[in-house]
Amino acid sequence: MKVLANDGISTSGIKVLEKAGFEVITTKVAQEQVANFINTHNVAVLLVRSATKVRKDIIDACPGLKIIGRGGVGMDNIDVDYARQNGKHVINTPASSSESVAELVFAHLFSGVRFLHDSNRNMPLEGETNFNRLKKAYGEGIELRGKTLGIIGFGRIGQAVAKMALGLGMRVIAADKFVSEAVIRVDFYNGQYINVDIKTEPLEDVFKHSDFITLHVPAQNGYVIGREELMMMKDNVGIVNASRSWWRCR
């Protein structure tokens, strides 16, 4: 059975598939040529990430295609319902990016509270002439420990963010209309761990009480945060959007 990994795949992934008897094709096929390539090469499995779109046209044109796989969480680039209605098996990897996204959130938080983006740009340019001024400005960073992190969307990724926040000594509050509570297990290097029970709160409470807010929700038709929500927040709240949602000041 042939597999087309059109948006790339790791060497280890190729080895696993080949060991299972699959023939893996890593040729990058242009979007408009995907259907023709699948039919010409008798591809049964199409693996994509976010670049390749698997819409109705490809599904209709490729009767021999059996499986559509998304290397990631969101499947908004695939017409999932239509594919399944037409006998295609659609899969994704919902837990694959949780830790990576959580680390990215804290990369943004640490960078923000310590002015790393500005300092890394300005110190090489002005460090010799304006060192004292820059040192004073960048020395006014704050610590994350003891601050309140509000997590909007408390699924796999939101809970992975909560683990890191708890490990840093942050207070964690969360809002999710589908999750009422979760037991967050914080593991340590020596096998020890602690369990922290977090009950989700109304969205308005998260807006009001958070020092930092991070978003981890599916694609939305509207906006999660607008003028009204911003008005509920404390001054100088930091917001990290690590999801497919949007926020704006209307």
Residue, then its C-alpha position, 0 to 999 in steps of 0.5 A: m500500500k502506497v502512502l503519500a506524505n505530501d507535507g513532509i514526514s520525519t525519518s523515524g516516521i518513514k521507518v515505522l511505516e516501511k517496517a509495517g509494509f507501506e511504501v512511503i512517497t515524500t514527493k512534494v506535489a503541488q495542490e492542483q496536481v494532488a488528485n492526479f498524482i494519487n490516481t496515477h501512483n495508486v496512492a491509498v493513504l494521503l498524509v498532510r499537515s496544514a499546507t495541503k488541502v483535502r477538499k471535495d474535489i480531491i475526495d471525489a476524484c480519488p476513489g482509490l484513496k482509503i485514508i486521509g491523515r493529518g499530522g497535527v490537531g486541527m483538521d480544518n484543511i480537510d473536508v472531514d464529514y464529506a470524506r467520511q460520508n464517502g468511505k474515507h477513514v480520516i485520522n489525526t494526531p491530537a496529542s502530538s503537539s501538546e507539549s510543543v505548544a505549551e513550551l511555545v506559550f512559555a517562550h512567549l511569556f518569558s520573552g514578554v516579561r523580560f523584554l527579550h525581543d527588544s533587548n536582543r535587538n537593541m543591545p547590539l545596536e545601542g548597547e555601547t551608547n545607551f547601556n544605562r538607559l537600556k539596562k534600566a528599561y530591561g531591568e523592570g521585568i517581572e516574575l511569572r511565579g505567583k502570577t495568575l494564568g488564565i487558560i481559555g480552552f482546557g483540553r490536551i494543550g490547555q492542560a499541558v500549559a497548566k502543568m508547566a504553569l503549576g511547576l513554575g508556581m503560578r496560580v492557574i484558572a481555566a474556562d472551557k464550556f466542555v470541561s468542568e474539571a481536570v486533575i493535572r498531574v505535574d511530574f518531576y524528574n525523579g519520578q515524584y509527582i503531584n496532582v492538582d484538581i482544577k475546576t473550570e470557571p466562567l469565562e468572565d472570571v478568567f478575564k477579570h482575575s488573570d495576569f496572563i491569558t492564553l487561548h487554546v480553542p478550536a477555530q471560531n466563527g466569531y471572536v473570543i476576545g473583543r472590546e467588552e472582554l478587554m474592558m473586564m481585564k486588569d491593566n497590562v494583561g499579557i495575552v498569548n493566542a496559541s490556537r485557531s481563534w482570533w481576538r480583536c478590539r471592536 
